[in-house]
């Protein structure tokens, strides 16, 4: 099976770089799946779930948005915020929201208030994405054997 190199970049740096056989992205025109040797492609990434499949495993990433570029069999995803599926994501988000709320109560400059409000909004949007992931999983989970 043909594969391509994919790299996920955030403001914090490269968080994932490996070979995949497919990538499914949320775009303004709907979900797009990219396979090896796909034509060159540039698109905005919408808020949602990115699924990257290798021969042996699958990585699901929650994103708030960004851009994707596929050229010369290399996919680069530049995203504002990426959360890998894990059990502690929700805890981390709640902690960040709590810290943001506590800091907001301090005396802050107008610019600091705007920054913290954007961080709080980002955290709330992330929690919303987490809920969408749970809904996505429940709709796509195989039925339980009731025998």
N, C-alpha and C positions, 0 to 999 in steps of 0.2 A: 504494500500500500504506500503510495507517495505521501510525503510529508513536506512541511514547510517550517521555517524558523519563525517563531513568534516572540515578541518582546512587549512587556507591559511596563509603561513608564508613568510615574506619578511625580508630583513636586518633590517627594522624598527620594526619588531615584528609581532605578530599575528594580522591580519587585518580582519579575518572573521572566525567564528567558530559556526557551527550550523548543523542541520539535513537536509539532502537532499535525494531525491529519485533517482536522476541521475546526472552524471557529464560527460560532453563531453569535451575532451581535444585534442589539436593539438599535434601530436607526429611525430617522424621522419618517421613512416610507415603509416601515415594518421590519421584521427580523430578516437578516441577511446571513446566509451561510457561505463561508469561504472555504474552498478546498485547494489542495496543491495545484499549481499551474493556472490559477484563476487569472483572469485579465486584470490589469492594473486597476486599482479601485481606491477612491478617497471618499470618506463619508464622515458625517458627524455621528457620534454615539449618543443615544438618548439614555436617560435614567433606566436602569433595569439590570437584567442578568446576562452576563457574557458566559458562554459555555465553550471551553477549549478542550478538545478531545485528542489524546495521543493514542497510540496503539494499545496501551495497557491501562490508561486511566482517564479520568475526566476532571477538569478544574472548573468550578463555578465561581464567578466573581460578580459581586454586586458593585455597580458603578453609578455615580451621579451624573455622568456625562463625559464627553471628551471627543476625540477624533481617532479614526482608524485609517491607516494607509497600507495598502498591499501592493508591492512592486518587486519584481524580480524574485518572486517566491519567498518574500519576507513580509511578515505582518508586524506593524508597529501600532500599538494601542497607547495613546496618550490620554490619560484619564485624571480628572480632578481628585477623585477619591475612589479607592478600590478596597473592598472588604472581601477576603476569602471566606468561604463557608467554614465556620467553626462555631463551637458551642459558646466560646467566650466573647464573641463579637457583640452580642447584646449587652453583656456586662460592661465591656469597654465603652460602648456608646453611652450607656447610662452614667458611667463615671465621668465621661467628658462633659455631658450635659450638666451634671451636678457641679463640676468645677466651674463651668461657664456661668451658671446661675449664681454661684457664690461670688465670683469675681465681679459680676455685673452689679451686685449690691454695694460694692466698694465705690468710692468716689473716683470716677473715670473721666477722661477727656471725651469729647464728642467722637473723635476718631476711634478711640478704644471701644466705645459703646457700639459703634457701627460694626467694628470687627467682631466683637463678641456676639452680637446679634446674628451676624452671618454664620458664625460657628454653631450657634444654637439651632438656626434654621437647617444647617447642613446635618446636624445630628438628628433632628426630627425627620428630615427626608431619608436619612439612612435607616431609621427605625421603620419608616414606611416601606422602604425597600425590603427590609427583613420580613415584614408581614407579607409582602408580595411573593417572596421566595417560599414562605411556608404555604401560601395558597397554591403556588405553582407546583410544589411537591405533592400536596394533597390531591391535586387534579391529575397528576401523572404517576402516582404510586400504584403498583399492582395491587389488586384486591387481596385481602387476607383470606387464607384458606380456612373455612369454617367447618372442616370435617372432623 
